[in-house]
Amino acid sequence: MKVILLNDVKKLGKKGEVKEVADGYARNFLIARGLAVAESDSSKEILNKQKAEEAKLDEANRKQAKELKAKIESQEFIFKVNAKDGKVFNSVSGKQIEEELAKKGLKIDKKKIKEPKPISTLGYSNVKIELYKDIEATIKVKLIEE
């Protein structure tokens, strides 16, 4: 029996895929739990419409991310830190970068900031921010002595 998956199913497939499965598995498990629907002409049409809507949404999100990337990369972020003779006593973390972005009207989750460890050197550092699936922005962060 062919089914269209409504959700990701472990060891079977991802949402929106058409899979051939045993009749009992389809009726008693997949369809009963709402994980799939039987393949038919109407369900194929619905699937195609959903895929088209997802493609439009993906394109809109991608465009928005590119605009945000241009806006972010044109700015420089300056942080004042306690330092003496070039030695930094406190560092700048992703949370502080997120707060600075928020002050400038850019709402980005700190989980999207790809800085493996806090910045603890004076001068410029480049920090990557994941804006969308494959779109990353690189911002300039400058640490100066207080």
MDAnalysis code that builds the backbone (N, CA, C; Angstrom):
import MDAnalysis as mda
import numpy as np

u = mda.Universe.empty(438, n_residues=146, atom_resindex=np.repeat(np.arange(146), 3), trajectory=True)
u.add_TopologyAttr("name", ["N", "CA", "C"] * 146)
u.add_TopologyAttr("resid", np.arange(1, 147))
u.add_TopologyAttr("resname", ["MET", "LYS", "VAL", "ILE", "LEU", "LEU", "ASN", "ASP", "VAL", "LYS", "LYS", "LEU", "GLY", "LYS", "LYS", "GLY", "GLU", "VAL", "LYS", "GLU", "VAL", "ALA", "ASP", "GLY", "TYR", "ALA", "ARG", "ASN", "PHE", "LEU", "ILE", "ALA", "ARG", "GLY", "LEU", "ALA", "VAL", "ALA", "GLU", "SER", "ASP", "SER", "SER", "LYS", "GLU", "ILE", "LEU", "ASN", "LYS", "GLN", "LYS", "ALA", "GLU", "GLU", "ALA", "LYS", "LEU", "ASP", "GLU", "ALA", "ASN", "ARG", "LYS", "GLN", "ALA", "LYS", "GLU", "LEU", "LYS", "ALA", "LYS", "ILE", "GLU", "SER", "GLN", "GLU", "PHE", "ILE", "PHE", "LYS", "VAL", "ASN", "ALA", "LYS", "ASP", "GLY", "LYS", "VAL", "PHE", "ASN", "SER", "VAL", "SER", "GLY", "LYS", "GLN", "ILE", "GLU", "GLU", "GLU", "LEU", "ALA", "LYS", "LYS", "GLY", "LEU", "LYS", "ILE", "ASP", "LYS", "LYS", "LYS", "ILE", "LYS", "GLU", "PRO", "LYS", "PRO", "ILE", "SER", "THR", "LEU", "GLY", "TYR", "SER", "ASN", "VAL", "LYS", "ILE", "GLU", "LEU", "TYR", "LYS", "ASP", "ILE", "GLU", "ALA", "THR", "ILE", "LYS", "VAL", "LYS", "LEU", "ILE", "GLU", "GLU"])
u.atoms.positions = np.array([
    [0.847, -1.179, 0.000],
    [0.000, 0.000, 0.000],
    [0.890, 1.239, 0.000],
    [0.558, 2.214, -0.828],
    [1.310, 3.453, -0.882],
    [0.658, 4.473, 0.044],
    [1.522, 5.153, 0.825],
    [1.046, 6.180, 1.748],
    [1.868, 7.447, 1.560],
    [1.271, 8.573, 1.923],
    [1.968, 9.859, 1.935],
    [2.193, 10.203, 3.399],
    [3.449, 10.413, 3.776],
    [3.790, 10.691, 5.163],
    [3.427, 12.128, 5.538],
    [2.747, 12.281, 6.665],
    [2.367, 13.598, 7.164],
    [3.407, 14.151, 8.123],
    [4.195, 13.265, 8.722],
    [5.266, 13.629, 9.649],
    [6.483, 12.776, 9.333],
    [7.631, 13.155, 9.877],
    [8.816, 12.310, 9.759],
    [8.579, 11.040, 10.567],
    [8.904, 9.888, 9.977],
    [8.756, 8.598, 10.653],
    [10.129, 7.936, 10.644],
    [10.611, 7.562, 11.837],
    [11.931, 6.938, 11.948],
    [12.003, 5.677, 11.104],
    [13.093, 5.517, 10.428],
    [13.398, 4.352, 9.599],
    [12.442, 4.163, 8.419],
    [11.631, 5.190, 8.114],
    [10.722, 5.086, 6.979],
    [10.914, 6.237, 6.007],
    [10.808, 7.473, 6.489],
    [10.986, 8.594, 5.581],
    [10.622, 9.925, 6.210],
    [10.719, 10.963, 5.411],
    [10.437, 12.310, 5.869],
    [9.045, 12.755, 5.429],
    [8.593, 13.832, 6.034],
    [7.281, 14.405, 5.747],
    [7.151, 14.705, 4.255],
    [6.014, 14.327, 3.670],
    [5.730, 14.617, 2.275],
    [6.179, 13.549, 1.299],
    [6.898, 12.543, 1.756],
    [7.356, 11.483, 0.857],
    [6.261, 10.450, 0.642],
    [6.266, 9.827, -0.522],
    [5.349, 8.733, -0.831],
    [6.132, 7.437, -0.667],
    [5.625, 6.535, 0.184],
    [6.329, 5.286, 0.484],
    [5.407, 4.094, 0.298],
    [5.997, 2.983, -0.091],
    [5.278, 1.704, -0.206],
    [5.524, 0.943, 1.097],
    [4.428, 0.628, 1.812],
    [4.539, -0.115, 3.078],
    [3.523, -1.254, 3.082],
    [3.669, -2.150, 4.039],
    [2.722, -3.256, 4.185],
    [1.341, -2.707, 4.555],
    [0.300, -3.376, 4.084],
    [-1.075, -2.922, 4.334],
    [-1.367, -2.788, 5.823],
    [-1.005, -3.787, 6.599],
    [-1.279, -3.762, 8.045],
    [-0.543, -2.638, 8.742],
    [0.714, -2.431, 8.378],
    [1.513, -1.356, 8.974],
    [0.877, -0.007, 8.662],
    [0.398, 0.147, 7.425],
    [-0.229, 1.406, 7.026],
    [-1.531, 1.643, 7.787],
    [-2.421, 0.662, 7.762],
    [-3.736, 0.840, 8.393],
    [-3.659, 0.900, 9.913],
    [-2.919, -0.030, 10.515],
    [-2.931, -0.169, 11.970],
    [-1.980, 0.766, 12.700],
    [-0.966, 1.234, 12.032],
    [-0.002, 2.087, 12.724],
    [0.046, 3.499, 12.154],
    [0.414, 3.615, 10.886],
    [0.631, 4.939, 10.305],
    [-0.646, 5.769, 10.210],
    [-1.669, 5.211, 9.592],
    [-2.922, 5.964, 9.405],
    [-3.646, 6.133, 10.738],
    [-3.636, 5.110, 11.576],
    [-4.316, 5.173, 12.873],
    [-3.723, 6.262, 13.771],
    [-2.424, 6.475, 13.680],
    [-1.765, 7.484, 14.529],
    [-1.657, 8.842, 13.839],
    [-2.175, 8.957, 12.641],
    [-2.149, 10.230, 11.930],
    [-0.780, 10.574, 11.356],
    [0.065, 9.580, 11.162],
    [1.397, 9.805, 10.609],
    [1.398, 9.789, 9.086],
    [0.343, 9.220, 8.481],
    [0.283, 9.115, 7.026],
    [-1.164, 9.044, 6.567],
    [-1.351, 9.266, 5.264],
    [-2.661, 9.068, 4.633],
    [-2.440, 8.181, 3.414],
    [-3.487, 7.452, 3.057],
    [-3.401, 6.583, 1.882],
    [-3.233, 7.454, 0.637],
    [-2.425, 7.003, -0.299],
    [-2.190, 7.758, -1.520],
    [-3.418, 7.685, -2.428],
    [-3.856, 8.849, -2.872],
    [-4.958, 8.934, -3.831],
    [-4.744, 10.203, -4.645],
    [-5.591, 10.396, -5.645],
    [-5.439, 11.594, -6.481],
    [-5.635, 12.867, -5.667],
    [-6.645, 12.876, -4.790],
    [-6.914, 14.076, -3.995],
    [-5.786, 14.338, -2.996],
    [-5.244, 13.280, -2.388],
    [-4.149, 13.489, -1.434],
    [-2.880, 13.951, -2.149],
    [-2.678, 13.517, -3.399],
    [-1.534, 13.989, -4.179],
    [-1.662, 15.478, -4.487],
    [-2.893, 15.906, -4.827],
    [-3.127, 17.321, -5.111],
    [-2.853, 18.172, -3.880],
    [-3.332, 17.710, -2.738],
    [-3.112, 18.435, -1.484],
    [-1.609, 18.516, -1.191],
    [-0.901, 17.400, -1.390],
    [0.544, 17.370, -1.166],
    [1.261, 18.354, -2.084],
    [0.869, 18.391, -3.348],
    [1.498, 19.319, -4.298],
    [1.239, 20.772, -3.914],
    [0.025, 21.081, -3.452],
    [-0.290, 22.446, -3.004],
    [0.560, 22.817, -1.797],
    [0.690, 21.878, -0.844],
    [1.496, 22.140, 0.350],
    [2.954, 22.381, -0.020],
    [3.471, 21.588, -0.950],
    [4.860, 21.768, -1.374],
    [5.049, 23.125, -2.056],
    [4.073, 23.550, -2.843],
    [4.156, 24.847, -3.507],
    [4.131, 25.979, -2.481],
    [3.266, 25.866, -1.464],
    [3.191, 26.878, -0.410],
    [4.499, 26.928, 0.378],
    [5.069, 25.756, 0.672],
    [6.338, 25.701, 1.397],
    [7.456, 26.328, 0.577],
    [7.437, 26.122, -0.731],
    [8.455, 26.711, -1.603],
    [8.340, 28.237, -1.608],
    [7.101, 28.760, -1.659],
    [6.898, 30.208, -1.614],
    [7.380, 30.779, -0.283],
    [7.027, 30.095, 0.807],
    [7.424, 30.537, 2.139],
    [8.947, 30.499, 2.278],
    [9.558, 29.451, 1.749],
    [11.014, 29.317, 1.797],
    [11.676, 30.462, 1.039],
    [11.138, 30.792, -0.125],
    [11.697, 31.879, -0.935],
    [11.554, 33.219, -0.217],
    [10.405, 33.446, 0.430],
    [10.191, 34.695, 1.167],
    [11.162, 34.788, 2.347],
    [11.328, 33.687, 3.077],
    [12.252, 33.673, 4.213],
    [13.689, 33.882, 3.755],
    [14.048, 33.293, 2.637],
    [15.398, 33.437, 2.090],
    [15.672, 34.901, 1.704],
    [14.679, 35.543, 1.077],
    [14.820, 36.945, 0.680],
    [14.976, 37.834, 1.908],
    [14.153, 37.565, 2.925],
    [14.208, 38.334, 4.168],
    [15.570, 38.155, 4.851],
    [16.092, 36.938, 4.838],
    [17.391, 36.663, 5.460],
    [18.510, 37.390, 4.718],
    [18.427, 37.460, 3.405],
    [19.458, 38.160, 2.632],
    [19.441, 39.658, 2.930],
    [18.245, 40.233, 3.080],
    [18.134, 41.652, 3.423],
    [18.719, 41.905, 4.809],
    [18.407, 41.011, 5.744],
    [18.920, 41.133, 7.104],
    [20.442, 40.995, 7.123],
    [20.959, 40.109, 6.293],
    [22.410, 39.911, 6.197],
    [23.091, 41.205, 5.769],
    [22.552, 41.851, 4.744],
    [23.135, 43.102, 4.265],
    [23.084, 44.176, 5.356],
    [21.999, 44.217, 6.097],
    [21.832, 45.207, 7.161],
    [22.820, 44.956, 8.303],
    [22.981, 43.685, 8.677],
    [23.861, 43.339, 9.794],
    [25.326, 43.565, 9.429],
    [25.729, 43.119, 8.247],
    [27.138, 43.186, 7.869],
    [27.638, 44.610, 7.643],
    [26.722, 45.559, 7.474],
    [27.134, 46.947, 7.274],
    [27.438, 47.647, 8.596],
    [27.179, 46.981, 9.714],
    [27.372, 47.599, 11.020],
    [28.574, 47.010, 11.745],
    [29.059, 47.772, 12.714],
    [30.166, 47.334, 13.558],
    [29.686, 47.387, 15.000],
    [30.047, 46.395, 15.780],
    [29.601, 46.315, 17.166],
    [30.807, 46.483, 18.081],
    [30.737, 47.510, 18.937],
    [31.864, 47.839, 19.818],
    [31.464, 47.544, 21.257],
    [32.350, 46.839, 21.950],
    [32.130, 46.498, 23.353],
    [33.297, 47.029, 24.170],
    [32.985, 47.658, 25.304],
    [34.027, 48.115, 26.224],
    [34.198, 47.041, 27.298],
    [35.443, 46.613, 27.482],
    [35.733, 45.560, 28.454],
    [36.831, 46.023, 29.402],
    [36.843, 45.431, 30.590],
    [37.901, 45.712, 31.550],
    [39.186, 45.066, 31.047],
    [40.208, 45.877, 30.874],
    [41.481, 45.353, 30.388],
    [42.609, 46.206, 30.951],
    [43.751, 45.581, 31.113],
    [44.933, 46.298, 31.581],
    [46.141, 45.738, 30.854],
    [46.892, 46.606, 30.218],
    [48.077, 46.224, 29.457],
    [47.775, 45.139, 28.415],
    [46.627, 45.234, 27.764],
    [46.275, 44.283, 26.717],
    [45.652, 42.992, 27.218],
    [45.571, 42.823, 28.533],
    [44.974, 41.602, 29.087],
    [43.506, 41.885, 29.431],
    [42.613, 41.073, 28.907],
    [41.175, 41.264, 29.097],
    [40.719, 40.484, 30.336],
    [39.943, 41.155, 31.202],
    [39.477, 40.512, 32.429],
    [38.047, 39.987, 32.343],
    [37.320, 40.425, 31.372],
    [36.006, 39.815, 31.110],
    [35.841, 39.714, 29.600],
    [34.994, 38.795, 29.164],
    [34.869, 38.533, 27.732],
    [33.458, 38.854, 27.250],
    [33.291, 38.797, 25.955],
    [31.993, 39.070, 25.331],
    [31.430, 37.744, 24.828],
    [30.240, 37.392, 25.312],
    [29.609, 36.124, 24.936],
    [28.509, 36.357, 23.899],
    [27.925, 35.267, 23.445],
    [26.839, 35.339, 22.478],
    [25.638, 36.102, 23.014],
    [25.397, 35.971, 24.304],
    [24.260, 36.666, 24.918],
    [24.440, 38.178, 24.838],
    [25.654, 38.656, 25.080],
    [25.913, 40.087, 24.996],
    [25.810, 40.583, 23.552],
    [26.253, 39.768, 22.614],
    [26.126, 40.129, 21.203],
    [24.655, 40.209, 20.822],
    [23.853, 39.250, 21.316],
    [22.406, 39.254, 21.054],
    [21.766, 40.531, 21.598],
    [22.155, 40.934, 22.815],
    [21.595, 42.152, 23.420],
    [21.968, 43.393, 22.606],
    [23.207, 43.438, 22.112],
    [23.654, 44.566, 21.310],
    [22.894, 44.619, 19.976],
    [22.647, 43.452, 19.387],
    [21.852, 43.400, 18.159],
    [20.433, 43.900, 18.421],
    [19.869, 43.521, 19.574],
    [18.510, 43.942, 19.929],
    [18.437, 45.459, 20.109],
    [19.494, 46.062, 20.659],
    [19.525, 47.519, 20.828],
    [19.460, 48.232, 19.478],
    [20.016, 47.597, 18.461],
    [20.009, 48.193, 17.125],
    [18.784, 47.759, 16.317],
    [17.823, 47.101, 16.974],
    [16.578, 46.729, 16.312],
    [16.644, 45.437, 15.516],
    [17.643, 44.601, 15.768],
    [17.782, 43.340, 15.055],
    [17.536, 42.193, 16.024],
    [16.448, 41.473, 15.820],
    [16.091, 40.394, 16.737],
    [16.646, 39.073, 16.207],
    [17.689, 38.575, 16.884],
    [18.318, 37.316, 16.502],
    [18.533, 36.497, 17.765],
    [18.163, 35.237, 17.703],
    [18.308, 34.339, 18.842],
    [19.783, 34.044, 19.077],
    [20.190, 33.972, 20.357],
    [21.607, 33.743, 20.654],
    [22.082, 32.368, 20.198],
    [21.162, 31.429, 19.988],
    [21.538, 30.104, 19.493],
    [22.004, 30.157, 18.044],
    [21.625, 31.208, 17.342],
    [22.018, 31.368, 15.947],
    [23.421, 31.965, 15.812],
    [23.957, 32.485, 16.917],
    [25.287, 33.074, 16.890],
    [26.305, 31.954, 17.017],
    [27.124, 31.787, 15.990],
    [28.064, 30.666, 15.916],
    [29.444, 31.060, 16.447],
    [29.502, 31.392, 17.714],
    [30.780, 31.711, 18.353],
    [31.040, 30.617, 19.377],
    [32.015, 29.732, 19.123],
    [32.217, 28.578, 20.003],
    [32.586, 28.942, 21.435],
    [33.329, 30.032, 21.604],
    [33.690, 30.458, 22.960],
    [33.647, 31.979, 23.024],
    [33.524, 32.533, 24.215],
    [33.465, 33.991, 24.353],
    [34.718, 34.669, 23.797],
    [34.528, 35.886, 23.303],
    [35.636, 36.658, 22.729],
    [36.384, 37.325, 23.872],
    [37.686, 37.084, 23.952],
    [38.454, 37.634, 25.066],
    [39.777, 38.245, 24.601],
    [39.789, 38.793, 23.398],
    [40.981, 39.484, 22.908],
    [40.584, 40.862, 22.414],
    [41.439, 41.844, 22.691],
    [41.175, 43.200, 22.232],
    [41.299, 43.261, 20.718],
    [40.562, 44.183, 20.129],
    [40.619, 44.350, 18.681],
    [39.393, 43.764, 18.004],
    [39.549, 43.528, 16.703],
    [38.429, 43.040, 15.906],
    [38.338, 41.518, 15.917],
    [37.115, 41.030, 15.917],
    [36.841, 39.599, 15.759],
    [35.658, 39.466, 14.822],
    [35.658, 38.425, 14.020],
    [34.526, 38.144, 13.140],
    [33.668, 37.068, 13.778],
    [32.369, 37.306, 13.834],
    [31.428, 36.366, 14.423],
    [30.392, 36.008, 13.367],
    [30.169, 34.719, 13.185],
    [29.183, 34.254, 12.204],
    [27.819, 34.106, 12.878],
    [26.785, 34.488, 12.144],
    [25.408, 34.356, 12.616],
    [24.628, 33.626, 11.533],
    [23.980, 32.537, 11.914],
    [23.165, 31.775, 10.965],
    [21.787, 32.427, 10.888],
    [21.463, 32.958, 9.721],
    [20.187, 33.644, 9.541],
    [19.101, 32.725, 8.992],
    [19.491, 31.828, 8.101],
    [18.555, 30.876, 7.502],
    [19.360, 29.648, 7.132],
    [18.731, 28.640, 6.607],
    [19.365, 27.343, 6.351],
    [20.814, 27.446, 5.872],
    [21.046, 28.146, 4.782],
    [22.396, 28.225, 4.237],
    [22.891, 29.661, 4.095],
    [22.256, 30.581, 4.816],
    [22.650, 31.984, 4.752],
    [23.250, 32.390, 6.098],
    [24.523, 32.773, 6.055],
    [25.218, 33.210, 7.262],
    [25.724, 34.628, 7.058],
    [25.640, 35.415, 8.128],
    [26.190, 36.761, 8.106],
    [27.413, 36.770, 9.011],
    [28.394, 37.586, 8.657],
    [29.583, 37.746, 9.487],
    [29.603, 39.181, 9.979],
    [29.613, 39.334, 11.308],
    [29.628, 40.681, 11.871],
    [31.001, 40.965, 12.460],
    [31.335, 42.257, 12.506],
    [32.596, 42.695, 13.100],
    [32.339, 43.122, 14.525],
    [33.036, 42.478, 15.438],
    [32.925, 42.814, 16.856],
    [34.269, 43.372, 17.291],
    [34.245, 44.545, 17.892],
    [35.482, 45.170, 18.333],
    [35.463, 45.311, 19.850],
    [36.504, 44.832, 20.494],
    [36.661, 44.971, 21.928],
    [37.683, 46.080, 22.187],
    [37.273, 47.045, 23.002],
    [38.182, 48.131, 23.341],
    [38.321, 48.216, 24.850],
    [39.434, 48.809, 25.283],
    [39.697, 48.971, 26.711],
    [38.786, 50.045, 27.278],
    [38.283, 49.779, 28.467],
    [37.387, 50.728, 29.128],
    [38.160, 51.859, 29.748],
])
